[in-house]
Amino acid sequence: MSRAALGRLLLLVLGLAAVGWVLRELGAVPGTDWVDAHVRGQGVKGEAMFLLLGAVMVAAGLPRQAVAFLGGYAFGAALGSALALLAQAGGSGVSFLWARAVGRRWTEDKLAGRFGVRLRPLVDSMRLQPFGTALALRLFPVGNNLALNLLAGAVGIPAGPFLLGSMLGFLPQTIVFALLGKGVRVDGAVQVALSLLMLAASVGLGLWLMRRNRHI
């Protein structure tokens, strides 16, 4: 590995680590207590705060489902889902572009060697069908959102189709966890039950799309 490639890799890792450290030091990894104090009932200011910190959380690798849950808790299912989806898309875009800026050469070198044997089919699928591959992978409730953003950015996947497919794939789980968040706040058994049914439907659709594409 060249020094330049190593430097890009270190910059990529250190940048993400620094974001996470700053969030922890500032006490800005929000939970329901934080939402009660700084977001709920704050109007546009609270919505902007939620969007900003939600995007930073997703960009730093925190679960996007947690952002959706807090959105539902703070704003209800409809507005909470919309704001959480925007935050998820923004955070994913930041990590995607960060990887494209500093990690592309290093990733290409690795994919050319033994490291890329397992990832090559996935990378080929994303290059051939960036929208469909992103959609199928995002519909699944497991997987590392940050890792996929970094991989897609680093190997030069077109940003538009990848992020659009990601947003559509995010939508079912975003609604699911926003409903859960609202159900927790208002003790809504119906919202919780509906969210579980939607989660099952999302998983089923993701499995169907994956079976159609053998590379995923």
Secondary structure as the mmCIF struct_conf table of DSSP 4:
data_model
#
loop_
_struct_conf.conf_type_id
_struct_conf.id
_struct_conf.beg_label_comp_id
_struct_conf.beg_label_asym_id
_struct_conf.beg_label_seq_id
_struct_conf.end_label_comp_id
_struct_conf.end_label_asym_id
_struct_conf.end_label_seq_id
HELX_RH_AL_P HELX_RH_AL_P1 ARG A 3 GLU A 25
TURN_TY1_P TURN_TY1_P1 LEU A 26 GLY A 27
BEND BEND1 VAL A 29 VAL A 29
HELX_RH_AL_P HELX_RH_AL_P2 THR A 32 HIS A 38
TURN_TY1_P TURN_TY1_P2 VAL A 39 GLY A 41
HELX_RH_AL_P HELX_RH_AL_P3 GLY A 43 ALA A 59
TURN_TY1_P TURN_TY1_P3 ALA A 60 GLY A 61
HELX_RH_AL_P HELX_RH_AL_P4 ARG A 64 PHE A 75
HELX_RH_AL_P HELX_RH_AL_P5 ALA A 77 VAL A 102
BEND BEND2 GLY A 103 GLY A 103
HELX_RH_AL_P HELX_RH_AL_P6 ARG A 104 LEU A 111
TURN_TY1_P TURN_TY1_P4 ALA A 112 ALA A 112
BEND BEND3 GLY A 113 GLY A 113
HELX_RH_3T_P HELX_RH_3T_P1 ARG A 114 GLY A 116
TURN_TY1_P TURN_TY1_P5 VAL A 117 LEU A 119
HELX_RH_AL_P HELX_RH_AL_P7 ARG A 120 LEU A 128
HELX_RH_AL_P HELX_RH_AL_P8 PRO A 130 LEU A 139
BEND BEND4 PHE A 140 PRO A 141
BEND BEND5 GLY A 143 GLY A 143
HELX_RH_AL_P HELX_RH_AL_P9 ASN A 145 ALA A 154
TURN_TY1_P TURN_TY1_P6 VAL A 155 GLY A 156
HELX_RH_AL_P HELX_RH_AL_P10 ALA A 159 VAL A 186
TURN_TY1_P TURN_TY1_P7 ASP A 187 ASP A 187
HELX_RH_AL_P HELX_RH_AL_P11 ALA A 189 ARG A 212
TURN_TY1_P TURN_TY1_P8 ARG A 214 HIS A 215
#
